């Protein structure tokens, strides 16, 4: 969608934000045109599993500054890629999708006005995560000390078997077992390998049923994104994650 000259009109309905335009981005786009390429637009990413819709506002403001600066230099950009970041439903509550839409629409109106470019968004995690379940099996339940109530629960799926995003408790999956709702106690959850980093959750305050037994299943809900695709191939001899599409 051509936007030639629209950013240079004082009455165009968009806010002047050229002072926020990253000089490096503008320089690269203008350099690309001089080299005979066709600069098409700008892309950004506000962070995966973004729970704060307001994070799109400064990014859109900055992108608008790039559009304005390029337009003044005779290069008219056509699209804006808002990237990914729309969240899935893990343990922490998230705002409704309508809230994200309202914030993004408001920022586009404020900073682009009637010169809004074609918009692209990448809602991958939001679309597919809640549609998947990763089922793990309990291999061992251990108590490291008679003076603690915290049990270690070892599963056949760990950091290298599809749960890479649990590193640093970045993603805290909701868990389900056959005895969900029964009396539970604190646990540290670990994977099947001997690697010291294969501890899934140790400071995230998870609890599992006290009568959980070896052979029981533990389901990681909303695991349709970045699980099988992150899994290694036979790390420490463990088979790759099997995927079933229903």
SEDRENGU-918908 format. One line per field, with one value per residue: residue number from 1; residue in one letter; x, y, z of N, C-alpha, C, CB in turn. Coordinates in steps of 0.2 Angstrom, whole numbers. Glycine has a CB too. Layout:
N
pos NUM | ...
code A | ...
n.east X | ...
n.north Y | ...
n.up Z | ...
ca.east X | ...
ca.north Y | ...
ca.up Z | ...
c.east X | ...
c.north Y | ...
c.up Z | ...
cb.east X | ...
cb.north Y | ...
cb.up Z | ...
END
This chain:
246
pos 1 | 2 | 3 | 4 | 5 | 6 | 7 | 8 | 9 | 10 | 11 | 12 | 13 | 14 | 15 | 16 | 17 | 18 | 19 | 20 | 21 | 22 | 23 | 24 | 25 | 26 | 27 | 28 | 29 | 30 | 31 | 32 | 33 | 34 | 35 | 36 | 37 | 38 | 39 | 40 | 41 | 42 | 43 | 44 | 45 | 46 | 47 | 48 | 49 | 50 | 51 | 52 | 53 | 54 | 55 | 56 | 57 | 58 | 59 | 60 | 61 | 62 | 63 | 64 | 65 | 66 | 67 | 68 | 69 | 70 | 71 | 72 | 73 | 74 | 75 | 76 | 77 | 78 | 79 | 80 | 81 | 82 | 83 | 84 | 85 | 86 | 87 | 88 | 89 | 90 | 91 | 92 | 93 | 94 | 95 | 96 | 97 | 98 | 99 | 100 | 101 | 102 | 103 | 104 | 105 | 106 | 107 | 108 | 109 | 110 | 111 | 112 | 113 | 114 | 115 | 116 | 117 | 118 | 119 | 120 | 121 | 122 | 123 | 124 | 125 | 126 | 127 | 128 | 129 | 130 | 131 | 132 | 133 | 134 | 135 | 136 | 137 | 138 | 139 | 140 | 141 | 142 | 143 | 144 | 145 | 146 | 147 | 148 | 149 | 150 | 151 | 152 | 153 | 154 | 155 | 156 | 157 | 158 | 159 | 160 | 161 | 162 | 163 | 164 | 165 | 166 | 167 | 168 | 169 | 170 | 171 | 172 | 173 | 174 | 175 | 176 | 177 | 178 | 179 | 180 | 181 | 182 | 183 | 184 | 185 | 186 | 187 | 188 | 189 | 190 | 191 | 192 | 193 | 194 | 195 | 196 | 197 | 198 | 199 | 200 | 201 | 202 | 203 | 204 | 205 | 206 | 207 | 208 | 209 | 210 | 211 | 212 | 213 | 214 | 215 | 216 | 217 | 218 | 219 | 220 | 221 | 222 | 223 | 224 | 225 | 226 | 227 | 228 | 229 | 230 | 231 | 232 | 233 | 234 | 235 | 236 | 237 | 238 | 239 | 240 | 241 | 242 | 243 | 244 | 245 | 246
code X | X | X | X | X | X | X | X | X | X | X | X | X | X | X | X | X | X | X | X | X | X | X | X | X | X | X | X | X | X | X | X | X | X | X | X | X | X | X | X | X | X | X | X | X | X | X | X | X | X | X | X | X | X | X | X | X | X | X | X | X | X | X | X | X | X | X | X | X | X | X | X | X | X | X | X | X | X | X | X | X | X | X | X | X | X | X | X | X | X | X | X | X | X | X | X | X | X | X | X | X | X | X | X | X | X | X | X | X | X | X | X | X | X | X | X | X | X | X | X | X | X | X | X | X | X | X | X | X | X | X | X | X | X | X | X | X | X | X | X | X | X | X | X | X | X | X | X | X | X | X | X | X | X | X | X | X | X | X | X | X | X | X | X | X | X | X | X | X | X | X | X | X | X | X | X | X | X | X | X | X | X | X | X | X | X | X | X | X | X | X | X | X | X | X | X | X | X | X | X | X | X | X | X | X | X | X | X | X | X | X | X | X | X | X | X | X | X | X | X | X | X | X | X | X | X | X | X | X | X | X | X | X | X | X | X | X | X | X | X | X | X | X | X | X | X
n.east 4 | 4 | 12 | 16 | 22 | 12 | 16 | 22 | 13 | 6 | -7 | -10 | -15 | -7 | 5 | 20 | 35 | 48 | 59 | 61 | 65 | 75 | 91 | 100 | 92 | 85 | 95 | 100 | 89 | 88 | 100 | 99 | 90 | 98 | 107 | 99 | 89 | 72 | 66 | 54 | 47 | 45 | 50 | 46 | 49 | 41 | 44 | 42 | 28 | 21 | 15 | 11 | 2 | 5 | 18 | 18 | 16 | 27 | 35 | 28 | 27 | 41 | 43 | 34 | 42 | 53 | 46 | 42 | 54 | 60 | 51 | 53 | 65 | 62 | 59 | 47 | 39 | 29 | 24 | 20 | 27 | 21 | 26 | 28 | 22 | 10 | 1 | 0 | -10 | -4 | 2 | 1 | -11 | -17 | -20 | -36 | -38 | -44 | -40 | -27 | -29 | -35 | -26 | -15 | -22 | -25 | -12 | -8 | -16 | -14 | 0 | 2 | -10 | -20 | -11 | -9 | 1 | 1 | -3 | 5 | 5 | 11 | 4 | 9 | 12 | 0 | -10 | -7 | -2 | -11 | -18 | -11 | -4 | 8 | 13 | 20 | 28 | 30 | 45 | 52 | 51 | 57 | 64 | 75 | 79 | 75 | 70 | 62 | 48 | 47 | 46 | 56 | 52 | 54 | 53 | 50 | 51 | 60 | 71 | 78 | 69 | 58 | 54 | 61 | 58 | 56 | 67 | 75 | 62 | 55 | 43 | 29 | 21 | 4 | -1 | -7 | -14 | -19 | -25 | -29 | -33 | -33 | -26 | -11 | 7 | 23 | 34 | 50 | 53 | 60 | 69 | 74 | 87 | 105 | 110 | 115 | 107 | 95 | 83 | 67 | 57 | 61 | 60 | 48 | 37 | 28 | 15 | 11 | 0 | 0 | -1 | 4 | 11 | 25 | 25 | 13 | 5 | 10 | 3 | 8 | 0 | -6 | 4 | 7 | 16 | 33 | 39 | 40 | 47 | 58 | 64 | 78 | 87 | 88 | 96 | 107 | 104 | 90 | 74 | 67 | 54 | 38 | 25 | 8 | -6 | -22
n.north -6 | 10 | 24 | 37 | 53 | 55 | 56 | 68 | 78 | 90 | 90 | 76 | 67 | 59 | 56 | 65 | 57 | 56 | 58 | 47 | 38 | 24 | 27 | 18 | 8 | 16 | 21 | 8 | 5 | 15 | 14 | 1 | 4 | 12 | 3 | -4 | -12 | -15 | -7 | -13 | -13 | -13 | -24 | -30 | -37 | -40 | -49 | -65 | -74 | -63 | -54 | -41 | -30 | -16 | -16 | -16 | -3 | 7 | 1 | 2 | 16 | 19 | 12 | 19 | 31 | 27 | 25 | 38 | 45 | 38 | 41 | 55 | 55 | 51 | 37 | 26 | 16 | 0 | -10 | -16 | -26 | -33 | -43 | -58 | -64 | -64 | -71 | -88 | -99 | -102 | -104 | -91 | -78 | -70 | -55 | -53 | -57 | -46 | -35 | -34 | -31 | -19 | -10 | -11 | -7 | 6 | 12 | 11 | 20 | 32 | 34 | 32 | 37 | 41 | 36 | 22 | 8 | -8 | -22 | -35 | -49 | -61 | -73 | -86 | -94 | -91 | -96 | -110 | -116 | -119 | -129 | -141 | -155 | -161 | -176 | -184 | -197 | -204 | -208 | -210 | -207 | -197 | -194 | -183 | -180 | -184 | -174 | -165 | -160 | -159 | -168 | -176 | -177 | -187 | -187 | -194 | -185 | -170 | -156 | -158 | -165 | -158 | -149 | -136 | -123 | -121 | -118 | -107 | -105 | -99 | -102 | -108 | -121 | -127 | -141 | -158 | -172 | -190 | -190 | -177 | -164 | -171 | -173 | -163 | -161 | -151 | -151 | -155 | -155 | -165 | -170 | -185 | -186 | -187 | -175 | -160 | -148 | -153 | -150 | -146 | -139 | -130 | -120 | -115 | -117 | -129 | -141 | -158 | -173 | -182 | -196 | -199 | -210 | -221 | -223 | -216 | -203 | -187 | -173 | -159 | -145 | -134 | -136 | -135 | -127 | -125 | -136 | -151 | -146 | -141 | -151 | -162 | -174 | -190 | -186 | -191 | -204 | -205 | -207 | -197 | -185 | -191 | -187 | -184 | -181 | -176
n.up 0 | -5 | 3 | 0 | 4 | 14 | 27 | 28 | 29 | 39 | 44 | 43 | 52 | 60 | 73 | 75 | 76 | 73 | 80 | 88 | 79 | 76 | 71 | 65 | 59 | 50 | 42 | 36 | 28 | 19 | 13 | 7 | -3 | -11 | -16 | -25 | -20 | -14 | -1 | 10 | 22 | 40 | 54 | 70 | 87 | 102 | 112 | 117 | 123 | 129 | 142 | 144 | 136 | 133 | 129 | 115 | 112 | 113 | 103 | 91 | 90 | 88 | 76 | 68 | 68 | 60 | 48 | 45 | 44 | 33 | 23 | 22 | 16 | 4 | 2 | 3 | 14 | 15 | 23 | 40 | 52 | 66 | 73 | 85 | 101 | 107 | 120 | 127 | 138 | 152 | 169 | 175 | 175 | 160 | 150 | 141 | 123 | 117 | 124 | 120 | 106 | 106 | 112 | 103 | 91 | 95 | 97 | 84 | 77 | 84 | 81 | 67 | 61 | 47 | 38 | 39 | 37 | 28 | 39 | 48 | 58 | 70 | 77 | 83 | 95 | 103 | 95 | 94 | 105 | 116 | 111 | 112 | 122 | 132 | 137 | 151 | 159 | 176 | 182 | 194 | 211 | 224 | 240 | 247 | 260 | 277 | 283 | 276 | 267 | 254 | 239 | 226 | 209 | 196 | 178 | 162 | 153 | 150 | 151 | 139 | 132 | 126 | 135 | 135 | 137 | 150 | 156 | 169 | 174 | 164 | 156 | 164 | 165 | 166 | 176 | 175 | 182 | 185 | 197 | 200 | 211 | 222 | 239 | 240 | 239 | 241 | 227 | 218 | 201 | 189 | 175 | 164 | 162 | 166 | 167 | 175 | 173 | 170 | 177 | 179 | 187 | 201 | 210 | 208 | 215 | 214 | 216 | 218 | 218 | 234 | 233 | 221 | 209 | 203 | 186 | 184 | 174 | 170 | 164 | 154 | 151 | 138 | 129 | 115 | 108 | 104 | 110 | 105 | 94 | 100 | 106 | 108 | 98 | 104 | 115 | 127 | 124 | 125 | 117 | 103 | 105 | 103 | 92 | 91 | 81 | 83
ca.east 0 | 9 | 11 | 20 | 20 | 7 | 19 | 25 | 8 | 5 | -14 | -11 | -18 | -2 | 9 | 27 | 39 | 54 | 65 | 62 | 67 | 82 | 95 | 103 | 87 | 84 | 101 | 100 | 83 | 90 | 106 | 96 | 87 | 103 | 110 | 95 | 84 | 66 | 64 | 47 | 44 | 48 | 47 | 49 | 46 | 41 | 45 | 38 | 23 | 21 | 9 | 9 | 0 | 8 | 24 | 18 | 15 | 34 | 38 | 24 | 30 | 48 | 42 | 32 | 47 | 57 | 42 | 42 | 61 | 61 | 47 | 56 | 71 | 60 | 58 | 40 | 38 | 23 | 21 | 23 | 26 | 20 | 29 | 24 | 22 | 3 | 3 | -4 | -13 | 0 | 0 | 0 | -16 | -15 | -26 | -40 | -35 | -47 | -36 | -21 | -31 | -37 | -20 | -12 | -26 | -24 | -6 | -7 | -20 | -10 | 7 | 1 | -15 | -23 | -6 | -7 | 3 | -2 | -1 | 6 | 6 | 13 | 2 | 10 | 11 | -7 | -14 | -6 | 0 | -17 | -21 | -6 | -3 | 14 | 12 | 26 | 27 | 34 | 50 | 55 | 49 | 62 | 64 | 82 | 80 | 69 | 68 | 59 | 42 | 48 | 48 | 59 | 48 | 58 | 49 | 53 | 52 | 63 | 73 | 80 | 64 | 52 | 53 | 67 | 56 | 56 | 73 | 74 | 55 | 52 | 37 | 27 | 15 | -1 | 0 | -13 | -13 | -25 | -27 | -29 | -38 | -32 | -21 | -5 | 13 | 28 | 39 | 54 | 52 | 66 | 69 | 76 | 95 | 110 | 113 | 113 | 102 | 89 | 78 | 62 | 55 | 64 | 59 | 42 | 31 | 23 | 13 | 8 | -3 | 4 | -2 | 7 | 15 | 29 | 20 | 8 | 6 | 9 | 2 | 9 | -5 | -4 | 11 | 8 | 21 | 40 | 40 | 43 | 52 | 64 | 67 | 84 | 87 | 91 | 101 | 109 | 100 | 82 | 71 | 64 | 47 | 33 | 19 | 1 | -11 | -29
ca.north 0 | 16 | 30 | 42 | 60 | 56 | 57 | 75 | 83 | 92 | 88 | 70 | 64 | 55 | 60 | 66 | 53 | 55 | 59 | 41 | 33 | 21 | 29 | 12 | 5 | 21 | 20 | 2 | 5 | 20 | 11 | -4 | 7 | 15 | -3 | -6 | -16 | -12 | -8 | -15 | -12 | -14 | -29 | -30 | -42 | -37 | -54 | -71 | -74 | -56 | -53 | -34 | -27 | -10 | -16 | -14 | 5 | 10 | -2 | 5 | 23 | 18 | 10 | 25 | 36 | 25 | 26 | 45 | 47 | 36 | 45 | 62 | 54 | 48 | 30 | 25 | 9 | -2 | -14 | -16 | -33 | -32 | -49 | -62 | -61 | -65 | -77 | -94 | -99 | -105 | -103 | -84 | -75 | -66 | -51 | -56 | -55 | -40 | -30 | -33 | -28 | -12 | -7 | -11 | -2 | 13 | 14 | 12 | 26 | 37 | 36 | 32 | 41 | 39 | 33 | 16 | 3 | -15 | -24 | -42 | -51 | -68 | -76 | -93 | -97 | -90 | -101 | -117 | -119 | -122 | -135 | -147 | -158 | -165 | -181 | -187 | -203 | -203 | -213 | -211 | -202 | -198 | -189 | -182 | -179 | -185 | -167 | -160 | -163 | -159 | -174 | -175 | -182 | -188 | -189 | -196 | -179 | -165 | -150 | -159 | -169 | -154 | -144 | -132 | -116 | -121 | -115 | -101 | -105 | -94 | -104 | -112 | -125 | -130 | -148 | -162 | -179 | -194 | -189 | -170 | -162 | -175 | -169 | -163 | -158 | -148 | -156 | -153 | -159 | -166 | -174 | -191 | -187 | -186 | -168 | -156 | -143 | -156 | -149 | -143 | -134 | -131 | -114 | -112 | -119 | -134 | -147 | -164 | -177 | -186 | -203 | -200 | -216 | -222 | -225 | -211 | -198 | -180 | -169 | -152 | -142 | -129 | -137 | -136 | -123 | -125 | -142 | -156 | -143 | -139 | -157 | -165 | -181 | -195 | -184 | -196 | -210 | -205 | -206 | -191 | -184 | -193 | -182 | -187 | -176 | -178
ca.up 0 | -6 | 8 | -2 | 5 | 19 | 33 | 28 | 30 | 46 | 45 | 41 | 58 | 64 | 78 | 73 | 81 | 70 | 85 | 91 | 74 | 76 | 65 | 61 | 55 | 44 | 37 | 32 | 23 | 14 | 10 | 3 | -9 | -15 | -19 | -30 | -17 | -13 | 6 | 10 | 28 | 46 | 58 | 77 | 91 | 109 | 117 | 117 | 129 | 131 | 146 | 145 | 130 | 132 | 126 | 108 | 111 | 111 | 97 | 86 | 90 | 85 | 69 | 64 | 67 | 54 | 42 | 44 | 42 | 27 | 19 | 21 | 12 | -3 | 2 | 6 | 16 | 14 | 28 | 47 | 55 | 73 | 76 | 89 | 108 | 110 | 124 | 128 | 144 | 157 | 176 | 176 | 171 | 155 | 148 | 135 | 117 | 115 | 126 | 115 | 100 | 108 | 113 | 96 | 87 | 98 | 95 | 76 | 76 | 87 | 78 | 60 | 58 | 41 | 34 | 42 | 32 | 29 | 45 | 48 | 65 | 70 | 84 | 83 | 101 | 105 | 91 | 94 | 112 | 120 | 107 | 113 | 128 | 133 | 142 | 153 | 164 | 182 | 183 | 201 | 216 | 229 | 246 | 248 | 267 | 281 | 287 | 271 | 264 | 247 | 235 | 219 | 205 | 190 | 173 | 156 | 148 | 154 | 148 | 133 | 129 | 124 | 140 | 135 | 139 | 157 | 159 | 172 | 175 | 160 | 155 | 169 | 162 | 170 | 176 | 176 | 184 | 186 | 204 | 201 | 216 | 228 | 243 | 236 | 243 | 236 | 223 | 213 | 195 | 185 | 169 | 165 | 161 | 172 | 166 | 181 | 171 | 168 | 183 | 176 | 191 | 208 | 214 | 206 | 220 | 211 | 221 | 215 | 223 | 238 | 231 | 214 | 210 | 197 | 181 | 183 | 169 | 172 | 158 | 153 | 147 | 133 | 127 | 108 | 105 | 106 | 114 | 100 | 89 | 104 | 108 | 105 | 95 | 107 | 120 | 132 | 122 | 125 | 110 | 102 | 107 | 98 | 91 | 89 | 79 | 83
c.east 4 | 7 | 14 | 18 | 15 | 10 | 22 | 19 | 6 | -2 | -15 | -14 | -13 | 2 | 16 | 31 | 46 | 60 | 66 | 64 | 74 | 86 | 98 | 98 | 85 | 89 | 102 | 95 | 85 | 96 | 104 | 93 | 93 | 107 | 105 | 89 | 78 | 64 | 56 | 43 | 48 | 45 | 50 | 46 | 47 | 42 | 40 | 34 | 23 | 15 | 7 | 8 | 3 | 14 | 24 | 18 | 22 | 37 | 35 | 26 | 37 | 47 | 39 | 37 | 52 | 53 | 43 | 49 | 62 | 57 | 50 | 62 | 69 | 59 | 52 | 39 | 31 | 19 | 24 | 22 | 26 | 23 | 25 | 23 | 15 | 3 | -2 | -6 | -9 | -2 | -2 | -6 | -14 | -21 | -30 | -37 | -38 | -43 | -30 | -23 | -32 | -31 | -16 | -15 | -25 | -18 | -5 | -11 | -16 | -4 | 7 | -5 | -18 | -18 | -4 | -5 | -1 | 1 | 0 | 7 | 7 | 11 | 3 | 8 | 3 | -11 | -13 | -4 | -5 | -20 | -16 | -5 | 4 | 13 | 18 | 24 | 32 | 38 | 52 | 52 | 54 | 62 | 72 | 84 | 74 | 66 | 64 | 53 | 42 | 50 | 52 | 55 | 52 | 53 | 53 | 54 | 55 | 66 | 75 | 75 | 57 | 51 | 58 | 65 | 55 | 62 | 72 | 66 | 52 | 45 | 35 | 20 | 10 | 0 | -7 | -11 | -19 | -28 | -28 | -35 | -37 | -27 | -14 | 1 | 18 | 32 | 44 | 54 | 58 | 65 | 73 | 84 | 99 | 112 | 110 | 108 | 96 | 84 | 73 | 59 | 57 | 62 | 52 | 36 | 26 | 22 | 10 | 5 | 1 | 4 | 0 | 12 | 19 | 24 | 15 | 10 | 5 | 9 | 4 | 4 | -3 | 3 | 12 | 13 | 28 | 41 | 43 | 48 | 58 | 67 | 73 | 83 | 91 | 97 | 101 | 105 | 93 | 79 | 68 | 57 | 43 | 27 | 13 | -3 | -18 | -34
c.north 6 | 21 | 36 | 49 | 60 | 58 | 65 | 80 | 84 | 90 | 81 | 65 | 59 | 59 | 60 | 62 | 52 | 55 | 52 | 36 | 31 | 23 | 23 | 9 | 10 | 21 | 14 | 2 | 9 | 17 | 5 | -1 | 9 | 9 | -7 | -11 | -12 | -12 | -8 | -13 | -13 | -20 | -28 | -36 | -40 | -42 | -59 | -72 | -68 | -55 | -45 | -31 | -20 | -10 | -15 | -7 | 8 | 7 | 1 | 12 | 23 | 17 | 16 | 30 | 34 | 26 | 34 | 47 | 44 | 40 | 52 | 61 | 51 | 41 | 29 | 17 | 7 | -6 | -14 | -23 | -32 | -38 | -53 | -59 | -63 | -71 | -83 | -94 | -104 | -104 | -96 | -82 | -71 | -61 | -55 | -53 | -48 | -34 | -28 | -29 | -21 | -8 | -6 | -6 | 5 | 16 | 16 | 19 | 32 | 39 | 35 | 36 | 37 | 36 | 26 | 11 | -4 | -18 | -32 | -43 | -58 | -71 | -83 | -96 | -97 | -95 | -108 | -120 | -122 | -128 | -142 | -149 | -162 | -170 | -185 | -193 | -202 | -209 | -215 | -205 | -203 | -192 | -188 | -181 | -181 | -179 | -163 | -164 | -163 | -165 | -172 | -180 | -181 | -190 | -191 | -191 | -173 | -159 | -152 | -163 | -165 | -149 | -138 | -125 | -116 | -118 | -108 | -100 | -100 | -96 | -109 | -115 | -127 | -138 | -152 | -169 | -183 | -193 | -181 | -168 | -166 | -170 | -169 | -160 | -155 | -153 | -152 | -157 | -159 | -170 | -181 | -192 | -186 | -179 | -163 | -150 | -146 | -156 | -144 | -137 | -135 | -125 | -111 | -114 | -123 | -139 | -152 | -169 | -181 | -193 | -204 | -206 | -217 | -225 | -221 | -206 | -191 | -176 | -162 | -149 | -136 | -130 | -138 | -131 | -124 | -131 | -148 | -153 | -141 | -145 | -160 | -172 | -186 | -192 | -189 | -203 | -210 | -203 | -199 | -191 | -187 | -188 | -185 | -181 | -179 | -173
c.up 0 | 0 | 6 | 0 | 11 | 25 | 34 | 29 | 37 | 48 | 44 | 46 | 62 | 68 | 75 | 78 | 78 | 75 | 88 | 86 | 75 | 70 | 61 | 56 | 48 | 39 | 33 | 27 | 18 | 10 | 5 | -3 | -14 | -19 | -24 | -27 | -16 | -5 | 6 | 16 | 34 | 50 | 65 | 81 | 98 | 114 | 117 | 123 | 133 | 135 | 147 | 138 | 128 | 129 | 119 | 107 | 109 | 104 | 91 | 85 | 86 | 78 | 65 | 63 | 61 | 48 | 40 | 41 | 35 | 21 | 17 | 16 | 5 | -3 | 6 | 8 | 16 | 19 | 35 | 50 | 62 | 77 | 80 | 96 | 111 | 114 | 124 | 136 | 149 | 164 | 177 | 172 | 166 | 153 | 142 | 129 | 115 | 118 | 122 | 109 | 101 | 109 | 107 | 91 | 89 | 96 | 88 | 74 | 78 | 83 | 70 | 57 | 52 | 36 | 36 | 36 | 32 | 35 | 45 | 56 | 65 | 77 | 85 | 89 | 104 | 101 | 92 | 101 | 116 | 117 | 109 | 120 | 128 | 138 | 144 | 158 | 170 | 182 | 190 | 205 | 222 | 234 | 248 | 255 | 271 | 284 | 282 | 268 | 256 | 243 | 228 | 215 | 198 | 184 | 167 | 151 | 152 | 149 | 141 | 129 | 128 | 129 | 140 | 138 | 147 | 161 | 162 | 174 | 170 | 158 | 161 | 167 | 168 | 170 | 178 | 177 | 185 | 192 | 205 | 206 | 222 | 233 | 240 | 241 | 238 | 233 | 219 | 207 | 191 | 179 | 170 | 164 | 167 | 172 | 172 | 179 | 169 | 174 | 180 | 181 | 198 | 212 | 211 | 210 | 217 | 217 | 216 | 220 | 227 | 236 | 224 | 215 | 203 | 192 | 179 | 177 | 173 | 165 | 159 | 149 | 143 | 131 | 119 | 105 | 108 | 111 | 109 | 96 | 93 | 106 | 105 | 102 | 99 | 112 | 126 | 131 | 123 | 118 | 109 | 104 | 102 | 98 | 88 | 87 | 79 | 80
cb.east -5 | 8 | 12 | 21 | 17 | 3 | 25 | 29 | 1 | 6 | -18 | -5 | -24 | 2 | 9 | 29 | 35 | 55 | 64 | 55 | 66 | 82 | 101 | 106 | 80 | 83 | 108 | 99 | 77 | 92 | 111 | 91 | 82 | 109 | 111 | 99 | 87 | 60 | 67 | 45 | 37 | 48 | 49 | 48 | 50 | 34 | 46 | 42 | 26 | 22 | 10 | 15 | -8 | 8 | 27 | 11 | 13 | 39 | 37 | 17 | 30 | 52 | 37 | 26 | 51 | 58 | 35 | 40 | 66 | 60 | 40 | 58 | 76 | 65 | 64 | 35 | 41 | 22 | 20 | 20 | 31 | 13 | 35 | 28 | 23 | -2 | 3 | -1 | -20 | 8 | 5 | 6 | -21 | -13 | -23 | -47 | -37 | -54 | -34 | -18 | -37 | -41 | -15 | -11 | -33 | -26 | 0 | -10 | -27 | -8 | 12 | 1 | -14 | -26 | 0 | -13 | 10 | 0 | -6 | 12 | 0 | 21 | -6 | 17 | 15 | -9 | -13 | -1 | 3 | -22 | -21 | 0 | -9 | 21 | 7 | 30 | 28 | 29 | 56 | 63 | 41 | 69 | 60 | 84 | 82 | 71 | 74 | 64 | 35 | 52 | 42 | 66 | 41 | 64 | 44 | 50 | 45 | 69 | 79 | 86 | 62 | 47 | 51 | 70 | 50 | 54 | 79 | 76 | 54 | 56 | 36 | 26 | 17 | -8 | 5 | -18 | -8 | -23 | -23 | -30 | -45 | -29 | -21 | -5 | 16 | 32 | 35 | 62 | 45 | 72 | 72 | 73 | 97 | 115 | 110 | 119 | 105 | 90 | 82 | 56 | 47 | 71 | 64 | 41 | 28 | 26 | 8 | 13 | -8 | 2 | -9 | 10 | 11 | 35 | 18 | 6 | 1 | 15 | -6 | 17 | -11 | -5 | 14 | 1 | 19 | 42 | 34 | 37 | 49 | 62 | 62 | 90 | 88 | 94 | 99 | 107 | 103 | 80 | 66 | 64 | 45 | 31 | 22 | -2 | -9 | -31
cb.north 0 | 19 | 27 | 42 | 63 | 49 | 53 | 76 | 81 | 99 | 92 | 67 | 60 | 51 | 57 | 73 | 47 | 60 | 64 | 38 | 36 | 14 | 33 | 7 | 4 | 28 | 21 | -4 | 7 | 27 | 8 | -8 | 13 | 18 | -8 | -10 | -19 | -14 | -2 | -22 | -16 | -7 | -36 | -23 | -49 | -34 | -51 | -78 | -80 | -51 | -56 | -30 | -26 | -6 | -23 | -17 | 8 | 10 | -10 | 4 | 26 | 13 | 4 | 28 | 36 | 17 | 24 | 49 | 44 | 28 | 46 | 65 | 49 | 50 | 26 | 27 | 8 | -6 | -21 | -10 | -38 | -31 | -46 | -69 | -54 | -65 | -74 | -101 | -102 | -104 | -105 | -80 | -72 | -70 | -44 | -54 | -60 | -39 | -32 | -40 | -32 | -11 | -10 | -18 | -4 | 13 | 9 | 6 | 26 | 36 | 31 | 25 | 48 | 44 | 38 | 13 | 2 | -19 | -22 | -44 | -49 | -69 | -74 | -94 | -94 | -83 | -100 | -119 | -113 | -116 | -134 | -145 | -162 | -161 | -187 | -182 | -210 | -203 | -211 | -211 | -202 | -198 | -191 | -176 | -172 | -191 | -164 | -158 | -159 | -153 | -178 | -177 | -179 | -193 | -183 | -202 | -177 | -168 | -147 | -163 | -175 | -159 | -147 | -131 | -115 | -128 | -114 | -96 | -103 | -94 | -108 | -108 | -131 | -128 | -150 | -161 | -180 | -201 | -192 | -166 | -164 | -182 | -172 | -158 | -164 | -143 | -160 | -152 | -156 | -168 | -171 | -196 | -182 | -191 | -165 | -152 | -139 | -163 | -146 | -147 | -133 | -133 | -109 | -114 | -112 | -137 | -144 | -168 | -181 | -185 | -205 | -193 | -222 | -227 | -232 | -208 | -199 | -177 | -170 | -151 | -140 | -122 | -144 | -134 | -115 | -118 | -145 | -159 | -137 | -135 | -163 | -165 | -181 | -200 | -177 | -194 | -216 | -199 | -212 | -189 | -177 | -200 | -176 | -192 | -173 | -179
cb.up 6 | -12 | 15 | -10 | 0 | 20 | 35 | 22 | 26 | 48 | 42 | 39 | 55 | 59 | 85 | 72 | 83 | 64 | 90 | 94 | 67 | 78 | 68 | 66 | 58 | 47 | 42 | 37 | 27 | 17 | 15 | 7 | -7 | -11 | -13 | -35 | -10 | -17 | 10 | 8 | 29 | 50 | 55 | 81 | 90 | 110 | 124 | 116 | 134 | 126 | 152 | 148 | 129 | 139 | 127 | 105 | 117 | 116 | 97 | 87 | 97 | 89 | 69 | 68 | 73 | 55 | 43 | 50 | 47 | 26 | 22 | 27 | 15 | -8 | 6 | 1 | 23 | 8 | 26 | 52 | 52 | 75 | 81 | 89 | 108 | 104 | 131 | 126 | 145 | 156 | 181 | 175 | 175 | 148 | 146 | 136 | 112 | 118 | 133 | 113 | 97 | 114 | 118 | 93 | 87 | 105 | 98 | 73 | 79 | 94 | 80 | 57 | 57 | 37 | 34 | 46 | 33 | 22 | 51 | 44 | 70 | 69 | 84 | 81 | 107 | 103 | 83 | 89 | 116 | 121 | 100 | 110 | 131 | 133 | 140 | 157 | 161 | 188 | 179 | 201 | 219 | 226 | 252 | 245 | 268 | 286 | 290 | 266 | 267 | 245 | 234 | 219 | 204 | 190 | 171 | 153 | 145 | 157 | 152 | 133 | 133 | 123 | 146 | 128 | 135 | 160 | 154 | 168 | 182 | 153 | 148 | 176 | 159 | 168 | 181 | 170 | 190 | 185 | 209 | 195 | 213 | 227 | 250 | 230 | 247 | 240 | 218 | 216 | 191 | 190 | 163 | 160 | 155 | 172 | 160 | 184 | 165 | 166 | 189 | 174 | 191 | 208 | 213 | 199 | 223 | 205 | 226 | 211 | 220 | 245 | 232 | 212 | 211 | 199 | 182 | 189 | 164 | 176 | 156 | 151 | 151 | 137 | 130 | 105 | 106 | 109 | 117 | 96 | 86 | 110 | 109 | 110 | 88 | 103 | 123 | 139 | 127 | 130 | 109 | 94 | 109 | 100 | 87 | 94 | 72 | 91
END
